[in-house]
């Protein structure tokens, strides 16, 4: 396998509970090529920054709140030919990165590789929506048409094909809008069996809250190019959800 440098960009906001586990699961990957881990601290007020630095990875601060602004800052800094984008509340099977890099090696025409995610401790309706509905549609669409979807927690792309994130859009900006941009440059490959494990905490306030503040706002941003909910720091800590 061609040992290309790969840059893993992880935005983080108040992620002290899981940031070390996230970083260590990247360090423990079976892929033995060169890699850099870039943590983008999006104005954390806990120990996220210090804990990330203690792991010996690159840590930068992005003052503009929002996932796209954080991914933008990390990607601009990245030195790798391949950019892997995920989240700080996510962990990865040991062969996850190797599967991604093998896909680029075996398919030189592709510009991006995507994969699904598995939700940790999701409510039954969350499992139903994502496991059965969303990923069922994505897998069927890819099988029959070759068209796919990119998910923020499990996306990789060639940096040369990337034109930048729209930092004015929060939800959808690092998924559908990125997909539209990359699709113009080449083929997108979806690996249905290369899942990551990510938090279900956006569902902690129940189905109606999730539907209004995430699902409705997500599709609004895709249609109108802006969010109803302004760009904000990435992931809401559980203690803030209770307020």
C-alpha positions, 0 to 999 in steps of 0.5 A: 500500500502506498504510504501517503500522509493522511491528516485526521481533522477532529473538531472539538467543543467541551469534549473532555469526557471522550477526547482521549479515547477518540485520539487513542483509537486513531493512534491504534489504527492498523494503518502504518503509513504516516498520519497527523492528528489535528484537534480543532478546539472550538472555544472549549471551556473545559479541559479538552485542549489540555487533554488533547495536547497531553496526547502529543497531537496538534491542537489549534483553536478556532474562535469562529463557532461552528463545525464548518469553521472548525473543519475549515481551520483544521483542513487548511493546516493539514499537510496530508494528501488525504483528509479524514474528517470525523468528530471528537465523540467518535471512536474507530475500529482498528482497521477503519483508516486502513480500509479508507486508504486501501480504497484510495489506493485501489481506486485512483479515480475517486476523490472521496470515501464515505462510510456509515456510523453506529450510534452509541446508546441511541433511543429506539427511534434513533436506531430506527431512523438511522440504521433502518431508514437513512442507511438503508436508503443510502446503501440502496442508492449507492447500489443502484445508482452509484450515488452516495452520501457523506457523513461528518463523522466518517468522511475522507477526501483528496485535499486537491479536490477540496475547495473549502467549507461554507462556514456560514452553514453549520448543519449540512455544510460538512456533508451534503454541501461538501458532497456536491462540491466533491462530486464535480471533481470525481467519483465518491466511494461508499464503504457500507461496512466501514462504520465508526461508533459515535455519540447519540447525545443530540437525541437526549432531549427527545424526538420532537427536539431532534426533529425541529432543531436538527432534522428540519434545520438540516434540510432548511440549510440545504435548500436556502444555504443558511441555518435557522439556528446560527452556526455554533460550537460543535456538540452540546455538552450534556450539562448544557442540554439539561439547562 
